[in-house]
Amino acid sequence: MRAHPNAVSPQAVSDEGNFAAEGVHRSDATAVNKANTRTLYKNREPVYPKLVHGTFRRAKWAFMILALAVYYILPWIRWPRGGNAPDQAVLADFANARFYFFWLEIWPQEVYYITGLLILSALGLFFVTALFGRVWCGYACPQTVWTDLYILVERAIEGDRNARIRLAKEPWSVSKLTKKLSKHIVWILIAAATGGAFIFYWHDAPSTFFGLFDGTAPLSAYLFLGILTFTTYLLAGHAREQVCIYMCPWPRIQAAMTDAHSLAVTYRYDRGEPRGPHKKGQDWSNRGDCIDCNQCVAACPMGIDIRDGAQLECINCALCIDACNEVMDKVNRPRGLIAYDTDLNITNRLAKKPSTYPFVRPRTVLYASVISIVGAVMLFSLLNRVDVQLNVIHDRQPPFVMLSDGSVRNGYTLKIVNRAGMVRNFAIEFDSPVPLSLKLVGAEKDADGLLQAEVEPDGVRELRIYAVAAKGDVKTNSFPVKIRVRDTQTGVIADSAQVFLARK
């Protein structure tokens, strides 16, 4: 998108000066971030976004509240699992190599579920970006959420945009020191709460919380608490939009995710130009609807002017839409001078062609199809997931032993994984074309002559088992066998295909 060539340059007049109509004031805000001033690095110019009201601002409040509530509250939710399993709903238990998510328990051997979830998340982001541009950045990105929270605190203590600018220019006084100190104290407390909440996802939340105060928490907890407190305070309180412009790669990657039909926050210059001041009672003919009030610039948390066209810095938060709609209401012009739209639609309207919003197109169909396939595979795997696993290793040195009576012995190491929250007994069986005599080291046969092993809840038991074939029964150098473990109570089975080695 490009700015219209007839656009006039902003005039630096007072934000309090009467402009256009009653209740409409021209802001002295200017874009501090723009393409023609963007360098590899430059000193940050402060951005003081103005509070606006409207649909998109309410949506951002809702996303912020939801995201913060989930992040801070989730580790405190209890989810009884029985046995020795932790009762925390969401926990990454590195000590015991487990990941718990409510009813789901992921073992190290099932890390592919985490991989699948990451793939789905990435594809979902691609899909949403193809449809609506960088809405992730504008609404749900942690940098946006925490920066919004920090600006909320800043606004509550120091006031809205004009008050914050005046305070920044004032000489130091008791009042200014009190406000600045109060703001930074609250920021640090939020940062500490953020770091603490992150730690609670890796350790039991209640015990770790009290342990942080009485000195019994692990050293790693204090280390990551310090790191995350510092980074949250630095990035959300001071770096802010610089993170999006310089640190984050997504603004540059998104170009490959979008096409001509991807929606973005767009200044409709076909309707807004030529722009210029408008006085109350003045005719609207032969001019655009933009009255050059700069309210869109004052509301932008990225410090850009959306009327300059598509920009790397724009995060599609749509606060400029709310600001512009408020102005349009006051001057009795239709809303939507700034809206989610495409440059292609503007070109079509200038050519007297209808606007189109094709949500179903090859790119979105491709993303949706891959998401469906990956999701279906993961769902099928979860629905068919069993809570017992058998791993078997055949002895390698020596691969078999010739006994004095001419019989042949093979040794196997079994690892039985019990993912249930209860003690389970497993019967160990061999399927073989040749009769085999079995001996389980450290265990006895039951009354039916079956080998059995007891495995603790959420535990792994390693066993040694020997299989012996009589001399006259061995006709080949090797034959296949299947080793099976069966839960004696539920009948759940896990097996492993192996081979019995011999010499004729």
C-alpha positions in Angstrom: 0.0 0.0 0.0 1.2 3.5 -0.7 0.3 7.0 0.5 -1.5 9.2 -2.1 0.8 11.6 -3.9 -1.6 14.5 -3.1 -1.2 14.0 0.7 -0.2 17.0 2.6 2.6 17.0 5.2 1.5 17.1 8.9 1.5 20.5 10.6 2.9 20.7 14.1 0.1 22.5 16.0 -1.1 22.2 19.6 -2.9 19.0 20.5 -5.4 21.1 22.4 -6.2 23.4 19.4 -9.8 23.3 18.1 -9.8 21.5 14.8 -12.4 20.5 12.2 -15.4 20.3 14.5 -16.3 20.4 18.2 -14.6 17.6 20.1 -12.0 17.0 17.3 -8.4 18.1 18.0 -5.3 17.8 15.9 -2.5 15.9 17.5 1.1 17.0 17.2 2.1 13.4 17.0 4.6 12.5 14.3 5.8 9.1 13.1 9.1 8.3 14.8 9.5 5.0 13.0 9.3 5.0 9.2 11.0 3.3 6.2 13.0 6.3 5.2 14.5 6.7 8.6 15.0 3.0 9.4 18.7 2.1 9.8 20.5 -0.9 11.1 20.4 0.7 14.5 19.3 4.1 15.8 18.6 5.4 19.3 15.0 4.8 20.4 12.7 7.8 20.3 10.0 7.5 23.0 6.5 6.6 21.8 3.5 7.7 23.9 0.4 5.9 22.5 -2.9 7.6 23.3 -5.7 5.7 24.9 -8.5 5.0 22.4 -11.9 3.4 22.7 -13.6 1.0 20.2 -14.1 -2.5 19.0 -10.4 -3.4 18.5 -9.3 -1.8 21.8 -11.9 -3.9 23.6 -10.6 -7.0 21.7 -7.1 -6.3 22.8 -8.2 -5.9 26.4 -10.0 -9.2 26.2 -6.9 -11.0 24.6 -4.6 -9.4 27.2 -6.8 -10.5 30.2 -7.3 -14.0 28.8 -3.5 -14.5 28.1 -2.4 -13.1 31.4 -5.0 -15.1 33.3 -4.0 -18.4 31.6 -0.3 -17.7 32.1 -0.5 -16.8 35.8 -3.3 -19.1 37.0 -2.6 -22.3 35.0 0.3 -23.6 37.2 -1.9 -23.3 40.3 -4.7 -25.6 39.0 -4.7 -29.0 40.7 -5.4 -32.2 38.9 -5.3 -35.3 41.1 -3.7 -38.3 39.2 -3.3 -40.8 42.0 -0.3 -42.8 43.0 3.0 -40.8 43.2 2.2 -38.6 40.2 2.1 -34.8 40.8 -1.3 -33.2 41.1 -0.4 -30.1 39.1 -2.5 -29.7 36.0 0.3 -28.5 33.8 3.9 -29.4 34.7 7.1 -30.1 32.9 8.7 -32.5 35.4 12.4 -32.6 34.3 13.5 -34.6 37.3 11.2 -37.5 36.4 11.3 -36.9 32.6 7.5 -36.3 32.3 5.3 -33.6 30.9 1.8 -33.4 32.4 -1.1 -31.6 30.8 -4.4 -32.2 32.7 -5.3 -35.9 31.8 -2.4 -36.3 29.3 1.0 -37.5 30.4 3.9 -37.4 27.9 7.0 -39.5 28.4 10.4 -38.9 26.8 9.6 -41.6 24.2 6.6 -39.6 23.1 8.3 -36.3 22.4 6.8 -36.5 18.9 3.5 -35.2 20.4 5.3 -32.0 21.4 6.8 -31.8 17.9 3.4 -32.3 16.4 1.9 -29.5 18.6 4.7 -27.1 17.5 4.1 -28.0 13.9 0.3 -27.3 14.3 1.0 -24.0 16.1 3.3 -22.9 13.3 0.8 -23.9 10.6 -2.0 -22.2 12.5 0.1 -19.0 12.6 0.8 -19.3 8.8 -3.0 -19.8 8.2 -4.1 -16.8 10.3 -1.3 -14.6 8.8 -2.4 -15.5 5.2 -6.0 -14.4 6.1 -5.5 -11.4 8.4 -1.8 -10.4 8.3 0.1 -9.9 11.6 -2.9 -10.1 14.0 -0.8 -12.5 16.1 1.6 -9.6 16.7 -1.1 -7.1 17.4 -3.2 -9.2 19.8 -1.5 -12.4 21.2 2.3 -12.1 21.0 3.8 -12.0 24.6 5.7 -8.9 23.7 2.5 -7.1 22.8 0.5 -8.5 25.8 3.1 -7.5 28.4 3.9 -4.1 26.7 0.1 -3.4 26.8 0.1 -4.2 30.5 3.1 -2.0 31.2 1.5 0.9 29.2 -1.7 0.4 31.3 0.3 0.8 34.5 2.2 3.8 33.0 -1.1 5.5 32.0 -2.7 4.8 35.4 0.2 6.5 37.3 1.4 9.2 34.9 -1.7 9.9 32.9 -2.6 9.6 29.2 -0.3 10.7 26.3 -0.2 14.4 26.8 0.3 14.1 30.6 3.2 11.6 30.0 4.9 13.9 27.5 4.6 16.9 29.9 6.0 14.8 32.7 9.0 13.7 30.6 9.8 17.3 29.8 9.4 18.6 33.4 12.4 19.2 35.6 12.8 16.6 38.4 10.6 17.2 41.4 9.2 15.2 44.3 6.0 14.7 42.3 7.8 13.5 39.2 10.2 11.2 41.2 7.2 9.7 43.1 5.4 8.9 39.9 8.5 7.5 38.1 9.5 5.5 41.1 6.0 4.1 41.6 5.8 3.1 38.0 9.1 1.3 37.9 8.3 -0.5 41.2 5.0 -1.9 39.8 6.8 -2.8 36.6 9.5 -4.8 38.5 6.8 -6.5 40.6 5.0 -7.5 37.4 8.3 -8.7 35.9 9.0 -10.8 39.1 5.5 -12.3 38.9 6.1 -13.2 35.3 9.4 -14.9 36.1 7.9 -16.7 39.0 4.9 -18.0 37.0 7.3 -19.4 34.4 9.2 -21.3 37.1 6.0 -22.8 38.4 5.5 -24.6 35.1 8.7 -26.6 35.9 8.3 -27.2 39.7 5.4 -27.7 42.0 3.8 -24.3 42.2 2.8 -24.0 45.9 6.0 -25.5 47.4 8.3 -23.5 45.0 6.4 -20.3 45.8 7.1 -20.6 49.5 10.6 -22.0 48.8 11.5 -18.8 47.0 11.0 -16.9 50.2 12.5 -19.3 52.7 15.5 -20.2 50.6 14.7 -23.8 50.0 13.9 -23.4 46.3 16.5 -24.9 43.9 19.2 -22.6 42.6 17.9 -22.9 39.0 14.6 -21.3 40.2 16.4 -18.2 41.5 18.5 -18.1 38.3 15.5 -18.1 35.9 13.5 -15.8 38.2 16.3 -13.3 37.9 16.7 -13.7 34.2 13.0 -13.5 33.3 12.4 -10.6 35.7 15.2 -8.6 34.0 14.1 -9.5 30.5 10.4 -8.7 31.1 11.3 -5.4 32.7 13.7 -4.5 29.9 11.6 -5.6 26.9 8.1 -4.6 28.0 9.1 -1.5 29.9 12.0 0.0 27.9 12.5 -1.7 24.5 8.9 -2.1 23.6 8.4 -1.5 19.8 12.2 -1.9 19.2 11.7 -5.7 19.9 9.3 -5.9 17.0 11.4 -3.8 14.7 14.9 -5.1 15.3 14.8 -8.3 17.4 11.9 -10.2 16.0 12.3 -12.0 12.7 8.6 -12.4 12.0 8.0 -9.0 10.3 10.4 -10.1 7.6 9.3 -13.7 7.4 5.6 -12.8 7.1 6.1 -11.6 3.5 6.3 -15.3 2.5 3.1 -16.0 4.3 0.9 -13.4 2.8 -0.5 -12.6 -0.7 -2.4 -9.8 -2.4 -5.6 -10.9 -0.6 -4.2 -11.0 2.9 -6.0 -8.4 5.1 -3.9 -5.7 6.8 -4.6 -2.5 8.6 -4.9 -0.1 5.6 -5.4 3.6 5.1 -8.0 3.8 2.2 -6.4 6.6 0.3 -9.0 6.2 -2.5 -11.4 7.7 0.0 -9.1 9.8 2.2 -7.2 11.8 -0.3 -6.6 14.6 -0.9 -6.4 15.1 2.9 -6.3 18.4 4.7 -7.9 20.4 7.6 -11.6 20.7 7.6 -13.6 23.4 9.4 -17.1 23.0 10.8 -19.7 23.6 8.1 -17.2 23.4 5.2 -18.3 21.4 2.2 -16.8 17.9 1.7 -16.8 17.9 -2.1 -13.5 17.9 -4.0 -11.6 16.6 -1.1 -11.0 13.4 0.9 -12.4 12.3 4.3 -9.0 12.5 6.1 -8.9 15.7 8.0 -5.2 15.2 8.9 -5.9 15.2 12.6 -3.0 12.8 13.3 -5.1 10.8 15.8 -4.1 7.6 14.1 -0.4 8.5 14.7 -1.1 9.4 18.4 -2.8 6.0 19.0 -0.1 3.9 17.4 2.0 1.9 19.9 4.6 1.4 17.1 5.1 5.1 16.4 4.2 5.0 12.7 1.8 6.8 10.4 -0.4 4.2 8.8 -1.1 6.7 5.9 2.5 6.2 4.8 1.4 2.8 3.4 2.4 -0.8 4.3 5.3 -0.8 6.8 7.5 -3.3 8.5 6.6 -1.8 11.9 2.8 -2.2 11.7 1.6 -5.0 13.9 -2.1 -5.0 12.8 -3.3 -4.0 16.2 -6.0 -1.7 14.6 -5.8 0.9 17.4 -5.5 3.5 14.6 -8.9 2.2 13.2 -10.6 2.9 16.6 -9.0 6.4 16.7 -10.0 7.2 13.2 -13.6 5.9 13.7 -14.0 8.2 16.7 -13.0 11.1 14.5 -15.3 10.1 11.6 -18.2 9.9 14.1 -17.5 13.4 15.2 -17.4 14.9 11.7 -20.4 12.8 10.5 -18.4 10.8 7.9 -18.7 7.0 7.4 -16.4 4.8 9.5 -13.7 2.7 7.9 -11.3 5.3 6.5 -8.7 3.1 8.1 -9.8 -0.6 8.1 -8.7 -4.2 7.5 -8.4 -4.2 3.7 -6.0 -4.8 0.9 -4.1 -2.7 -1.5 -5.6 -4.7 -4.3 -9.1 -3.7 -3.2 -8.1 0.0 -3.3 -6.8 -0.4 -6.8 -10.1 -2.1 -7.8 -12.2 0.7 -6.3 -10.1 3.3 -8.1 -10.8 1.4 -11.3 -14.5 1.2 -10.4 -14.3 -2.5 -9.7 -15.9 -4.2 -6.7 -13.9 -5.1 -3.7 -13.2 -8.8 -3.1 -12.4 -10.8 0.1 -11.7 -14.4 -1.1 -10.9 -16.2 2.1 -10.9 -19.6 0.3 -7.9 -19.6 -2.1 -5.0 -21.9 -2.8 -2.8 -20.7 0.0 -5.4 -20.9 2.7 -6.7 -24.3 1.4 -3.1 -25.6 1.5 -2.6 -24.5 5.1 -6.0 -25.7 6.2 -5.4 -29.1 4.5 -2.0 -29.6 6.1 -3.4 -28.6 9.5 -6.2 -31.1 9.1 -3.9 -33.9 8.2 -1.4 -33.3 11.0 -4.2 -32.8 13.5 -5.9 -36.0 12.4 -2.7 -38.0 12.7 -2.1 -36.7 16.2 -5.7 -37.3 17.2 -5.6 -40.9 15.9 -2.3 -41.5 17.7 -3.7 -40.1 21.0 -6.9 -42.1 20.7 -4.9 -45.3 20.1 -2.3 -44.6 22.7 -1.6 -47.4 25.2 -0.3 -47.0 28.7 2.3 -49.7 28.5 5.4 -50.0 26.3 7.9 -52.8 25.8 11.5 -52.2 24.7 13.7 -55.3 24.1 17.4 -55.6 23.4 18.9 -58.9 22.2 22.3 -59.8 23.7 25.1 -58.8 21.3 28.1 -60.3 23.0 27.8 -63.2 22.7 24.6 -63.4 20.5 23.9 -66.9 21.7 25.4 -69.6 24.0 25.8 -73.3 23.2 25.1 -75.2 26.4 26.8 -78.5 27.4 23.8 -80.6 26.4 23.7 -79.1 22.9 20.8 -76.7 23.5 21.0 -73.0 22.5 20.4 -70.1 24.9 19.6 -66.5 23.9 19.5 -63.6 26.3 17.2 -60.5 26.2 16.9 -57.4 28.2 13.3 -56.2 28.7 12.2 -52.7 29.7 8.5 -52.5 30.7 7.1 -49.0 30.9 4.0 -48.6 33.0 2.4 -45.3 32.3 -0.6 -45.9 34.6 -0.9 -44.5 38.1 -1.2 -47.9 39.7 0.9 -51.0 40.3 0.4 -53.5 37.5 1.3 -57.2 37.0 2.5 -58.3 33.6 2.6 -61.8 32.2 5.6 -62.3 29.9 5.0 -64.6 26.9 7.0 -65.8 23.8 5.5 -66.6 20.4 7.9 -68.9 18.7 7.8 -71.6 16.0 10.2 -73.6 18.2 9.4 -74.6 21.8 11.4 -72.5 24.2 12.2 -72.8 27.9 12.0 -69.4 29.6 13.8 -68.1 32.7 13.2 -64.7 34.1 16.1 -63.6 36.4 14.8 -62.7 39.9 11.2 -63.8 39.3 9.2 -67.0 39.7 6.4 -68.6 37.6 2.9 -68.3 38.7 0.5 -71.2 39.3 -0.2 -71.4 35.6 3.4 -71.6 34.8 3.5 -68.0 33.4 6.4 -65.6 34.0 5.1 -62.4 35.8 6.7 -59.1 36.7 5.3 -56.3 38.8 5.9 -52.7 37.7 5.4 -49.6 39.9 3.0 -46.8 38.9 4.6 -44.4 36.3 7.6 -46.6 36.5 10.0 -48.6 34.3 11.3 -52.0 35.2 14.3 -53.7 33.6 14.4 -57.5 33.4 16.7 -60.2 32.1 15.1 -63.2 30.5 16.7 -66.3 28.9 15.2 -68.4 26.2 16.5 -71.9 25.6 15.9 -74.1 22.6 16.6 -77.9 22.8 19.2 -79.3 20.5 16.9 -81.3 18.3 14.5 -78.4 17.8 16.9 -76.0 16.1 16.8 -76.4 12.4 18.0 -73.0 11.1 20.6 -70.4 12.1 17.8 -68.1 13.2 14.0 -67.8 13.5 11.6 -65.0 14.5 10.1 -64.7 17.9 7.6 -62.2 19.4 8.0 -61.2 23.0 4.8 -60.0 24.6 3.8 -58.5 27.9 0.1 -58.6 29.0 -1.6 -56.9 31.9 -3.1 -59.7 33.9 -6.0 -57.4 35.0 -6.9 -55.4 31.9 -5.5 -57.6 29.1 -3.6 -54.6 27.6 -0.7 -55.9 25.4 2.6 -54.6 24.2 4.9 -56.7 22.1 8.3 -56.5 20.3 9.4 -58.5 17.3 12.8 -60.2 17.9 15.0 -63.0 16.6 16.4 -66.2 18.1 19.9 -66.9 16.9 21.5 -70.4 16.8 24.0 -72.6 14.9 22.7 -75.7 13.2 
